[in-house]
Amino acid sequence: MSNIISGKEVDKFERRFGTDEIELLFLTVQSVGGAIILGDGILNPSIEFVASVNLTTGAFSKEKGRLEWLIADSKDHQSWGYDFKKFNIYHIRCRKNIPVKLDQYMKKTMNNCYMVTEVIDDGLSSPKLEKLKEKYLEPVYIEDHKIGKFTLNRELSLFKGNIDWLGHDCSVHLETDRDGGKSANKAFTHLKSLYADIFAWDEKFRRFAAVEMIETANEWSTDDEVITEEQFADMIYISELAIDPRGEITAYYSEDKDIFGGHAIAISAAINGNLKYANLVG
């Protein structure tokens, strides 16, 4: 552990792992950004890695995994216990989890999970991990001269960029074809389909949002005059678009009058034209 803590939650956490300690080198693709609150004043930070070398056996693995540890929860804590940065190689001492049956919603990394007991700062590395690190640091783009340029964010498994949507700057997120992949061909094909019919889609989004949100808009509005659906549709504009490989779309719309106190309107749709719902987010 990164600090000395004890209690029921600590015992429960440690029972998830075997007792044998091993030494591991691993390559991160993310930094530590938070923790789960376990109770009893305990936080459970974690981080995922994309490859590892078991220094006990010498085995190299590209199976994705997860590291977990505990820290005391306090108002003045300045870090998450270990300062792991993305795209770095670390040497640790750890304990492997006892395999469990995974429910459908659970990530496979839960059965390639290790409890960190010590970070060993000796600069030890691995040629295979170094080569993989170089590969991950290479920028990957999707570029279309009509639509724009999108850059792969490996940590989030999506391509990010901006497009001109009828005079408005629209941030676009395209999910990769598979988790951890380097292409988003399917999502990009759906984006091109949207863009080719941009006027019709924009009209469809705005009119649908007006029908779904007009009652809420009038409840939240501080003006005496009632807002009509037509007025509402005219006052909103797109700000963000997220598309996945299946053609599932979330379009985020904002409005100038700040009726919703900074909240965006999220419209869920499908590339086949089916509009599902609109609600407030953020």
C-alpha positions in Angstrom: 0.0 0.0 0.0 1.1 3.6 -0.6 0.2 4.5 3.0 -0.6 2.6 6.2 -4.4 2.0 6.4 -6.5 -0.7 7.9 -10.1 -1.7 8.5 -12.9 -3.8 7.1 -12.8 -2.3 3.6 -9.0 -2.9 3.4 -9.4 -6.5 4.4 -12.2 -7.0 1.9 -10.1 -5.4 -0.8 -7.0 -7.5 -0.1 -9.0 -10.8 -0.1 -9.6 -10.2 -3.8 -5.9 -10.9 -4.4 -3.6 -13.9 -3.9 -0.8 -13.8 -1.3 2.2 -14.4 -3.6 4.0 -11.2 -4.7 5.5 -10.9 -8.2 7.4 -8.1 -10.0 5.9 -6.6 -13.1 6.9 -4.1 -15.7 3.9 -2.4 -17.5 3.1 0.3 -20.0 0.4 2.8 -19.2 -2.0 4.5 -21.6 -3.6 6.8 -19.0 -2.8 8.8 -15.9 -4.4 8.3 -12.5 -7.5 10.6 -12.5 -9.6 9.5 -9.6 -10.7 6.8 -7.2 -13.7 4.8 -6.0 -15.0 5.7 -2.5 -15.1 2.4 -0.5 -16.2 3.8 2.8 -14.5 3.8 6.2 -12.3 6.7 4.9 -10.8 4.6 2.1 -10.3 5.5 -1.6 -9.5 2.9 -4.3 -7.6 4.5 -7.2 -6.8 2.4 -10.3 -5.1 2.6 -13.7 -5.1 0.3 -16.8 -2.2 -0.8 -18.8 -1.8 -2.3 -22.3 1.2 -4.6 -22.0 3.4 -6.1 -19.3 6.4 -8.2 -18.6 6.3 -10.6 -15.6 9.8 -10.3 -14.2 9.2 -13.5 -12.2 8.7 -15.6 -15.3 10.1 -13.3 -18.0 6.8 -13.6 -20.0 5.8 -10.6 -22.2 2.0 -10.1 -22.6 -0.1 -7.6 -24.6 -3.2 -8.5 -22.6 -4.7 -5.4 -21.1 -4.7 -5.2 -17.3 -5.6 -3.1 -14.3 -3.7 -2.0 -11.2 -5.4 -1.0 -8.0 -4.4 0.2 -4.6 -5.9 2.0 -1.5 -5.3 5.4 0.1 -6.8 7.2 3.0 -9.6 9.6 2.1 -8.9 13.0 3.5 -9.8 16.6 2.5 -6.2 17.5 2.2 -4.8 14.6 0.2 -2.7 15.9 -2.6 -2.3 12.9 -4.8 -3.8 9.5 -5.7 -1.0 7.6 -3.9 1.1 6.7 -7.0 1.8 9.2 -9.7 1.5 7.0 -12.7 1.6 9.0 -16.0 0.3 7.8 -19.4 2.7 6.2 -21.9 5.3 5.3 -19.3 6.9 2.1 -18.2 6.9 1.3 -14.5 8.4 -1.5 -12.3 6.2 -2.6 -9.4 5.8 -5.4 -6.9 2.2 -6.6 -6.8 -0.3 -9.4 -6.1 -2.5 -11.0 -8.8 -6.3 -11.1 -8.4 -8.1 -14.3 -7.7 -10.2 -15.0 -10.9 -13.9 -14.3 -10.6 -16.8 -14.9 -13.0 -17.4 -11.7 -14.9 -20.8 -10.4 -15.6 -21.6 -9.1 -19.1 -21.0 -5.5 -18.1 -17.7 -6.1 -16.4 -14.4 -5.4 -18.2 -12.0 -8.3 -18.9 -9.2 -6.4 -17.2 -10.9 -7.2 -13.9 -9.4 -10.7 -14.3 -6.0 -9.4 -15.1 -5.9 -7.2 -12.1 -3.0 -6.5 -9.7 -2.8 -4.9 -6.2 0.2 -2.6 -6.1 2.3 -3.2 -3.0 5.4 -1.2 -4.1 6.7 1.0 -7.0 10.3 0.3 -7.6 12.1 3.3 -9.0 15.1 1.7 -10.6 14.7 2.7 -14.3 14.3 -1.0 -15.3 12.6 -1.3 -18.7 12.0 -3.8 -21.6 12.9 -3.6 -25.3 9.4 -4.9 -26.2 7.6 -2.4 -24.0 9.9 0.4 -25.3 9.0 -0.5 -28.9 5.3 -0.6 -28.0 5.6 2.8 -26.3 7.1 4.3 -29.4 4.2 2.9 -31.4 1.7 4.4 -29.0 3.3 7.8 -29.2 3.0 8.0 -33.0 0.1 10.3 -33.9 -2.7 8.7 -35.9 -5.1 10.7 -38.0 -8.2 10.5 -40.1 -8.3 13.4 -42.6 -10.8 14.5 -45.1 -10.4 17.7 -47.1 -14.1 18.5 -47.0 -14.8 17.6 -43.4 -11.6 18.0 -41.3 -8.9 16.2 -39.4 -9.4 13.9 -36.5 -6.7 12.7 -34.1 -6.7 9.4 -32.2 -7.0 9.7 -28.4 -5.7 6.3 -27.4 -6.7 6.7 -23.8 -10.3 7.1 -24.7 -10.3 4.9 -27.8 -11.8 7.7 -30.0 -10.8 10.2 -32.7 -11.3 13.8 -31.9 -11.6 16.8 -34.1 -13.7 19.8 -35.1 -16.0 20.5 -38.1 -17.9 23.4 -39.4 -21.6 22.6 -38.9 -23.5 25.3 -40.8 -21.3 28.1 -39.4 -20.9 26.6 -35.9 -17.8 25.0 -34.5 -18.7 21.5 -33.7 -16.5 19.1 -31.7 -16.6 15.5 -33.0 -15.8 12.3 -31.2 -15.6 9.1 -33.4 -15.3 5.8 -31.5 -12.7 3.4 -32.8 -13.8 0.3 -34.6 -12.8 -1.8 -31.6 -11.6 -1.0 -28.0 -8.0 0.2 -28.2 -8.0 0.2 -32.0 -6.3 2.6 -34.4 -9.1 3.1 -36.9 -12.7 4.5 -36.8 -13.7 3.6 -40.4 -17.3 2.7 -39.4 -18.0 5.9 -37.3 -16.3 8.1 -40.0 -18.5 6.6 -42.7 -21.5 7.5 -40.6 -20.1 11.1 -40.1 -19.7 11.5 -43.9 -23.3 10.3 -44.4 -24.5 13.0 -41.9 -22.3 15.7 -43.4 -23.6 14.9 -46.9 -27.1 15.7 -45.7 -26.2 18.2 -43.1 -29.2 20.6 -43.6 -31.8 17.9 -43.3 -30.1 16.4 -40.2 -29.7 19.8 -38.5 -33.4 20.5 -39.1 -34.3 17.1 -37.8 -32.3 17.5 -34.6 -33.6 21.0 -33.9 -37.2 20.2 -34.5 -37.1 17.0 -32.5 -35.4 18.8 -29.6 -38.1 21.5 -29.7 -40.9 19.0 -29.5 -39.2 17.1 -26.6 -37.9 20.0 -24.6 -40.4 22.9 -25.2 -42.3 22.2 -21.9 -39.1 22.1 -19.9 -37.8 25.3 -21.7 -40.9 27.2 -20.7 -40.7 25.9 -17.1 -37.1 27.1 -16.8 -37.5 30.4 -18.7 -37.5 33.6 -16.7 -39.3 35.5 -19.5 -43.0 36.3 -19.3 -43.6 35.3 -22.9 -44.2 31.7 -23.8 -41.6 30.1 -26.1 -43.0 28.4 -29.2 -41.5 25.2 -30.7 -40.5 27.2 -33.7 -38.7 29.8 -31.6 -37.0 27.1 -29.6 -35.8 25.3 -32.7 -34.3 28.5 -34.1 -32.4 29.4 -30.9 -30.4 26.2 -30.5 -27.2 25.2 -32.4 -25.0 22.1 -32.4 -21.8 22.1 -30.3 -20.7 18.5 -30.1 -21.3 15.2 -32.0 -20.4 11.7 -30.9 -20.7 8.7 -33.2 -20.0 5.0 -32.6 -19.3 2.2 -35.1 -23.0 1.0 -35.0 -24.2 4.3 -36.2 -25.5 5.4 -32.8 -25.3 9.2 -32.6 -25.5 11.7 -29.8 -25.8 15.4 -30.9 -25.3 18.0 -28.3 -27.1 21.4 -28.8 -26.6 24.7 -26.9 -28.8 27.8 -26.8 -28.0 31.5 -26.7 -30.5 32.6 -24.0 -29.0 30.3 -21.3 -32.4 29.1 -20.4 -31.0 25.8 -19.1 -28.2 27.4 -17.0 -25.3 26.0 -19.1 -26.8 22.5 -19.6 -26.6 21.1 -23.1 -29.4 19.3 -24.9 -28.4 15.7 -25.8 -30.2 14.2 -28.7 -29.9 10.4 -29.2 -30.4 9.2 -32.7 -29.4 6.5 -35.2 -27.9 6.8 -38.7 -31.1 5.2 -40.1 -32.9 8.4 -39.1 -34.5 7.1 -35.9 -34.6 9.8 -33.2 -34.8 8.3 -29.7 -34.9 11.0 -27.0 -33.6 14.4 -26.0 -32.7 15.5 -22.5 -30.5 17.8 -20.5 -26.9 16.9 -19.6 -23.9 18.6 -18.0 
